[in-house]
Amino acid sequence: MKFDKSFGGREKYKSVKYQKDITTDCVIRSIAIALDQDYKSTFHELLDVSRDTLEVPSDEKCYDKYLEEKGWVKKKPKRNARKRLLKVKQFPTDGVYLIHTSGHLTCVKDGVIKDVWNCSKSSAYSYYRKEVI
């Protein structure tokens, strides 16, 4: 699976030049990428949900509700023939996935991991897909 370093549009608003500029914004970044939305708009929309749920935007309860409102469905982890969790790099190469790994949320878009670091070897826990009607 290919990897494309992406800040999800954060670079329009904040510096991403140095290592110190890397932040814990994986939820905002990956959702902005997956939904083809502006980073700042995604951040503000998540803050609105955060006020309703009284959870921080990076809390699964908050972004789960946000994604549900946008028509995304949470799915159980995918497993291989030996019942082991798939790695991020083993996900299908068609479509868009928001994948929850250990303490991280990443976006896989048409077989390309779009993130600030290559998490292809991370075990994929639950994941989200846009519900097709």
Stockholm file with secondary structure:
# STOCKHOLM 1.0

chainA/1-133         MKFDKSFGGREKYKSVKYQKDITTDCVIRSIAIALDQDYKSTFHELLDVSRDTLEVPSDEKCYDKYLEEKGWVKKKPKRNARKRLLKVKQFPTDGVYLIHTSGHLTCVKDGVIKDVWNCSKSSAYSYYRKEVI
#=GR chainA/1-133 SS CEEEECCTTGGGTSCCSSGGGCCSCHHHHHHHHHTTCCHHHHHHHHHHHHHHHTSCTTSHHHHHHHHHHTTEEEECCCBCTTSCBCBGGGSCSSSEEEEEETTEEEEEETTEEEESSCCTTSBCCSEEEECCC
#=GC SS_cons         CEEEECCTTGGGTSCCSSGGGCCSCHHHHHHHHHTTCCHHHHHHHHHHHHHHHTSCTTSHHHHHHHHHHTTEEEECCCBCTTSCBCBGGGSCSSSEEEEEETTEEEEEETTEEEESSCCTTSBCCSEEEECCC
//
